Amino acid sequence: QVQLVESGGGLVQPGGSLRLSCAASGSISSSNDMGWYRQAPGKERELVARITSGGSIDYADSVKGRFTISRDNAKNTVYLQMNSLKPEDTAVYLCKYTNYVVRYFEIWGQGTLVTVSS
């Protein structure tokens, strides 16, 4: 079993920065992805960024150049540094762990709200 604990959301002005963290605990496998998704009111959940245990990274086009995902494998923690935030970045940000060893499964965090507003 894997558990995720997210932190770092909040209210920020346009142009500001926030850093999200997601710590995984439990049966962490050697082959996994960790990523951030977001869901704004009335919209579908979308990928923001994900990183594999080997360090491969994908970003949504809307955040390229502004957001940076990283991970500390020793701490089983993934980070999302968000710079130059825009009002359209307002959403609940959810961490996802995807396991590929032995069996495939996905675990979602509870979500953390990011509000970009003046």
C-alpha positions, 0 to 999 in steps of 0.5 A: 500500500502507498500513501501520499501526503501533499503540501504547499498550496495556497493563495498567491498573486499573479506572477508569484511562485509556489512550491508543492510537495508530495511525499510517498510512503509505504511499499514504494517500488523501484519503477514508478511515476510520480506526477501532478495533475490539476482540476479547475472548477467545471473542467476535466482533470489534466496532467501538469507534469510527471517524472519517472523514477529514472528522471524522464519528465513530461510537462503540459504545454501550458506550464512549460518554462514556468513550472519545474518538477523534480524528485528526491528518490531517497525521500520518495518525494516529488516537488512542483516549483511553480513560477510566473503563476497566472489566474488560469493556474487556479485549481486543485492540484493532485499528486499521483503515484503510478506503480509498474512493478509486480502489478500496475496501480495508481494512487491519488493524493487528497489534493491541495488548492492553488489560487492565483488572484490579486 
